Amino acid sequence: VACAAIALLLHFFFLSAFTWMLMEGIHIVVMLVQVFDAAKSRLKYYYLVGYGAPVIVVATTATTDFTAYGTDNYCWLTTQNWFIWSFAGPVALVLAVNAIVLSYSMSMVCRHSAYVFSQDRSQSGTFRAWIQGALAIEVLLGLTWVFGYFFINKETVAVAYIFTILNSLQGLFIFIFHCAMNRKVRGEYKKLVRLSKRAPSTTTKPQSNTARKQSGSYELYVPSS
């Protein structure tokens, strides 16, 4: 039961990651084609699709045959009766659609940057970097799960190692492309570093004046810090 629960949760979280990658591509297109920003009004729809679609797929798979989750060798979907395609199918669809969406967005930025960003030309570079980062993640995830499909068809040790290494590096590459290579994020990091360097010290000792008697008279004594 524990193995089946782990496989079900992995199924849901992996599908959510890919669905949110698709939401990012759609969000980029919407920001490019509309004049007024209404990100807050769209956020609830992103949440609904980003988590709702994986819930529907996982719930359908579990109600059809819960024994599809977990095998004797690993806690994942079984490859019998084509149940693995309840994951592989949506992932392939998301990768294909997202590749089209991001390619369209990049072509729009390259061809119409003078018109789209006429009021603030600095946004052109920001959008271009954002789309390039999204495309890089698309290629990385796509390449990773291409080896995953190979592993489904033929379980070899070499493909298993490549698939595991690429999967373990996804978080690092997401940080590199969406944080380290993002100009706005780097600017915020620099501000944070400057603020930490300019923070005044709060450990200074308060000085107090005292009087001491010397040679029958009193004199003011100020202790040194």
ABEGO torsion letter per residue (X at the ends): XAAAAAAAAAAAAAAAAAAAAAAAAAAAAAAAABABBAAAAAAAAAAAAAAAAAAAAAAAAAAABAAABEBAABBBBBABGGAAAAAAAAAAAAAAAAAAAAAAAAAAAAAAAAAAAAABAAAAAAAAAAAAAAAAAAAAAAAAAAAAAAAAABBBAAAAAAAAAAAAAAAAAAAAAAAAABAAAAAAAAAAAAAAAABBBAABBBBBBBBBBBGGBBBBBBBBX
